[in-house]
Amino acid sequence: MNNNAPLDSEDNFRIRTIIGGGNNNENVFDPPRMRPYEVLEHFATDMNVGLNEKTVKKRRHESGPNELYPYLKLGFKDSVRTQLMGIMSLLFAAMCIVVYFFTPHPMYIVFAATVVSMTIANGIVEHNAGKKLEDVKKQSSLRTTVLRDGKKRVIDSRSLVHGDIVLLERGSIVPADCRLLESNKLTVLETPISGEENEVFKNSLFIRKGKSDGVCKNMVYGGTLVTGGTGIAIVCEVGEKLLIRKKQKHNSEELPS
């Protein structure tokens, strides 16, 4: 831990509370290179109140659930479709049809009916398994503290949306990619993102120069662990656009087929 790390600049917080219209004339939204009040204005969020439920509902409909890690969704239709499109199913169906034309026999119809029945049965089993998996995910989902309608609430992290105000403390798992608004000796372990084995100091100072498309000091990223201090941050990315999701996708594409 860096005890000599700089404290947040007063210049960053000369405007503490912004209630804007959400309009941004910039072509590229780049939170690390924006001051905290500019990010608040971009999302039309009041730092001391947070979002209201009407805005949350609208944004959740637009962005979908905030899932740190994608999981296999098992549904009846998807299961049946996957089985029917499998190479073995296609070969077996083709064999039954060809053989039936050359040597018509009711037994081949029985074989075909058996395959269809097994496909439907597997679809039902996978559908039920998917529902149970979803129940388990709800019970064991990551919880996070947010500020909404001026009150602190502990919610399912999958319910986070752009512009939510998140409160961080030691032991917290960062629930989404967020721009820091305030920090007090905040340190984060970013191994899942950067590969860095040591905790790093975080602050809310904006980046004046250079690229900010990597891991930035004034950002905290979904899936990382807060190891010390406290912080207040605003959610900038959720779901599939999380940096950890992008890295997972990139790593899976690099695996040999």
Beta strands, then each sheet from edge to edge (+ up, - down):
strand 1: 143-148
strand 2: 151-156
strand 3: 165-169
strand 4: 177-189
strand 5: 200-202
strand 6: 219-220
strand 7: 225-237
sheet 1: 2+ 1- 3+ 7- 4+ 5-
sheet 2: 2+ 1- 3+ 7- 4+ 6-
end
